[in-house]
Amino acid sequence: MEVVKEESYGIVALRARKGSWTVDDLDVLVIQQKSGNHWTLTKGHVEPTDTGPMSTALRELYEETQIRPQTILLESRIFSNGYRFERSKKRWDAPPSSGNPPVIVEKSNHFFVGIVASEDAEKVVLQESEVVAWKWVPLKDSGAAMTYETDAAIVNEVFAALSLSNGSQH
């Protein structure tokens, strides 16, 4: 079976709860994708107009939620995951057929960490063609809000990295 490689870039969008910037008081934005109905982080594929991974990540956050981070944390650090799955070659949402054979997709997702201003955190406007719901969940508990373990691992890594950079003990 043919193997197709795909890469996506996204933002782990954080907000300060109650004005506190300690890692225990940060929330992460999670979205529910229309395709598959799963809870995940904002992310997407590179478009021809994107100038690099950060550009793709920022565009995807804005397209899916209409919000922008006020700053990027740990800018030199990219949090990544990867997995394999089977799907149709020509249309990902159609079952395989003779004109649309199955392929194995090797997917890599790469995330930056962004802080969303408190005043913008509730101004989420969903891209209804792709996203059906959103919610802010405490970062330290957000792994449980994710449908897939690979996404849970990303938010858990972000929590650990921010805990270390803030000198917090957990």
C-alpha positions in Angstrom: 0.0 0.0 0.0 1.2 3.5 -0.8 2.6 5.6 2.1 1.9 9.3 2.1 3.7 11.7 4.5 1.7 14.7 5.9 2.8 17.5 8.2 0.6 19.9 10.2 1.4 22.9 12.4 -0.5 24.3 15.2 -0.6 26.4 18.3 -1.2 25.2 21.9 -3.2 28.3 22.8 -3.1 29.2 26.5 -4.9 31.8 28.6 -4.3 33.0 32.2 -7.1 32.0 34.5 -8.0 34.7 37.1 -5.1 36.9 35.9 -2.5 34.4 37.2 0.4 33.4 35.0 1.5 30.4 37.1 1.5 27.2 35.2 -1.2 25.8 37.5 -3.5 28.7 36.5 -3.2 28.3 32.7 -6.0 27.0 30.5 -5.5 25.4 27.1 -8.0 25.8 24.2 -9.3 22.5 22.8 -11.5 22.2 19.8 -13.9 19.5 18.6 -13.3 18.6 14.9 -16.2 18.1 12.7 -14.5 15.2 10.9 -14.2 12.4 13.4 -15.9 14.4 16.2 -12.7 14.3 18.3 -11.2 16.8 20.7 -7.8 18.2 19.7 -5.6 21.2 19.3 -5.8 23.7 16.4 -3.6 22.6 13.5 -3.5 22.3 9.8 -1.5 21.7 6.6 0.9 24.2 5.0 -0.7 26.4 2.4 1.2 28.0 -0.5 1.0 31.5 1.1 2.6 30.3 4.3 6.1 31.5 4.9 7.1 28.8 7.3 5.9 26.5 10.2 5.1 29.5 12.5 3.1 31.2 9.7 1.1 28.0 9.2 0.4 27.5 12.9 -0.7 31.1 13.4 -2.9 31.0 10.3 -4.6 27.8 11.4 -5.3 29.1 14.9 -6.9 32.2 13.4 -8.9 30.3 10.7 -10.3 27.8 13.2 -11.0 30.2 16.0 -10.6 33.8 14.9 -8.1 34.5 17.8 -4.4 35.3 17.7 -1.8 34.8 20.4 -0.4 38.0 21.9 3.0 36.2 22.4 4.7 32.9 21.6 6.3 31.1 24.6 9.3 28.8 24.4 9.7 30.1 20.8 12.7 27.9 20.1 10.8 24.8 21.2 8.5 22.8 18.9 6.4 20.1 20.4 5.8 17.2 18.0 3.9 14.0 17.7 3.3 11.4 14.9 1.2 8.5 14.0 0.1 6.3 11.1 -3.4 5.7 9.8 -5.2 4.5 6.7 -7.5 6.7 4.6 -8.6 7.2 1.0 -6.0 8.6 -1.4 -8.1 11.3 -3.1 -10.6 12.3 -0.5 -9.9 11.8 3.2 -13.6 11.8 4.1 -14.6 9.2 1.5 -14.3 5.4 1.9 -11.8 3.6 -0.3 -13.0 2.4 -3.7 -11.5 1.4 -7.0 -11.1 5.0 -8.0 -10.1 6.1 -4.5 -7.7 3.5 -3.2 -6.5 3.4 0.4 -3.1 4.8 1.5 -1.2 4.7 4.7 -0.6 8.2 6.1 2.4 9.0 8.2 1.3 12.1 10.0 3.6 14.5 11.9 2.1 17.4 13.9 4.2 20.2 15.3 3.1 22.8 17.8 4.2 26.1 19.2 2.9 27.6 22.5 1.0 30.8 22.4 -0.6 33.0 25.1 -4.0 34.5 24.2 -4.9 37.8 25.9 -7.6 37.4 28.5 -9.9 39.9 26.7 -9.6 37.8 23.5 -10.0 34.4 25.1 -13.8 34.4 24.9 -14.0 35.8 21.5 -13.6 32.5 19.7 -15.6 32.3 16.4 -15.4 28.8 15.0 -14.7 27.8 11.4 -18.0 25.9 11.1 -16.9 23.9 8.1 -14.2 22.1 10.3 -14.9 22.8 14.0 -18.1 22.2 16.0 -17.2 23.2 19.6 -14.4 24.7 21.7 -13.6 25.0 25.4 -10.8 26.1 27.7 -9.6 23.5 30.1 -6.9 23.6 32.8 -3.6 22.9 31.2 -2.6 20.5 34.0 -5.7 18.4 33.4 -6.0 18.9 29.6 -4.6 15.6 28.6 -7.9 14.0 29.8 -9.8 16.3 27.5 -8.1 15.1 24.4 -9.5 12.2 22.4 -6.2 10.9 21.3 -3.2 10.0 23.5 -0.8 11.7 21.0 -2.5 15.1 21.7 -2.6 14.4 25.4 1.2 13.8 25.3 1.6 17.2 23.6 -0.2 19.2 26.3 1.5 17.1 29.1 4.9 18.0 27.5 3.9 21.7 27.4 2.8 21.6 31.0 6.1 20.0 32.0 8.2 22.5 30.0 6.4 25.5 31.4 6.7 24.0 35.0 10.4 23.7 34.5 10.8 27.2 33.0 8.8 28.7 35.9 10.7 26.7 38.5 7.4 25.2 39.7 7.5 21.8 41.6 4.9 19.2 40.4 
